């Protein structure tokens, strides 16, 4: 995303870029047209930049504390839309909350849930979850 932000101004008027990417739409079926810089930017922003917040909410982007928050903050700055995605992403960053085990056995969400890690501290505690629980989703406390 930082690279996209860096080349954003250079895209204007780049007919070679537009021609190259539009050529890929005929080479690979299912791609949206790229006949203008506006279409190229829209494709990157809706297909990549604006997917960060939903993916973080679904716990599909996770990491050590600060890594996914940084990714979300960068996506918000790159999008530069205070009344839309950027505002929503910044609001989400400042809300409290954490991961909650949902038990839906999703294939993502590796590692122990916070509940399992807290429970391990007390002998005899059982959450019914294995050492590597699956099926987590992000919940936000109001």
Secondary structure, DSSP 4 states (H G I P E B T S, - for coil): -HHHHHHTGGGTT-HHHHHHHHHHHHHSTTPPP--SHHHHHHHHIIIIITHHHHHHHTTSS--STTHHHHHHHHHHHHH--TTTHHHHHHHHHTS-EEEEE-----S---S--HHHHHHHTSTT---S--SS---EEEEE--
